[in-house]
């Protein structure tokens, strides 16, 4: 048997990470977790993930396998963390011993080096479990360690002195530095597809950019908002108010939703409504709903007037991570799912967790499975992070969708 490593497409760049380096006790974990919460980013503690992946504490890992084995695991985690976006990455104190991996990680990050003196660090570490390499007298071990690693720490970006600062004060400064480097809410992916090039926005607040992006991507025609029945009166009404307040001429139509709506009869009804409205290629169709609705409404848009502009507004995590991107639109035939379809790239995709519909456990699991399936192609670290994510919370769902979309978008760009 011959084993080959599959070549995975390089994910499209997402939001930068906030990369924290520094010696043990400098505040990376405590202040990093607080900053992540305030910024709406995922928090990744690489030492904690090393413990989870090895199944033992760092002290036990050092004792049983030795420092060399831990350093190999540490470097592997640094490499895999480089494929993430929109995360606060708290590295271990020895991460600077891997300058190549850390350098690659910092190129798509806002790096901050946390620092404090040996006495301050030892005082903070006093209540913690013993750290490998520090022994029973942390201050005595830290003095030569800081001298030996000082230049390496200094090379990891602007320093933040944390001595005599509270966790809140350090987190405030981390947030300020990250916000100064990250423009606008959410993540924007630009899919370069020639005449079909378009942006994908994912994250809280993305919906607020819809009116401006429609002007840029669609023009001044009329808009037809086709909403899945399940979300028509809540998310649909919210989208409609946003567009009408911005001065857009809008018509609203309903769609049954689910696989049961992916039929030729349902599409024919929608074609009839398009005809009554006099819809043409100067107008645009906005599809609001889950993956099945985006497939079918997208097919109607692709085939009416030989193709009218389409905008996808997914309302489920599954649709955000999959159906909204790629241009695959289709309906079903008896016994043949997606057997009648086309490729019709959207002009714009907005995946905003604030318009996620009320998902039951099964649809939520479907969406998480899809996001993870795609995301781990880029970084297996997502599986290690699962126990720490609040999978009921829209921010975490949007973050997972961001990781998946960066991978899927890369494949779409490589081969539409």
TAFENJO-V380446 format. One line per field, one symbol per residue. phi: phi as a letter, one per 20 degrees, with the letter a starting at -180 (. if undefined). A space follows every 50 residues. Layout:
# TAFENJO-V380446
phi=???
This chain:
# TAFENJO-V380446
phi=.ddcefeeffgffdffedddcqfgnfofffffffffffemdfdcefffff fffembfffffffednffffffffffffffffeecmcedeeffegffcff fffffffdbeeceebbffffffffegeeggegmdmfcgffffgfffffdg ffffeeogecfdgmdfgffffgffffffffddemfmddddeecmfegaec dcpgnfffeggfffffedodfeddeddfgfcfedfffffffgfffenfec cdcdcfnmffeecfffffffgffgffemfcfedbddedreffffgfffff ffdellodgccdcfdcffffecffdpmecacedgmbfledabdbffeacc ddffdfffefgfgffgffffffgeffgebfggfffgfeeefeeggfffff ffffffffffffffbg
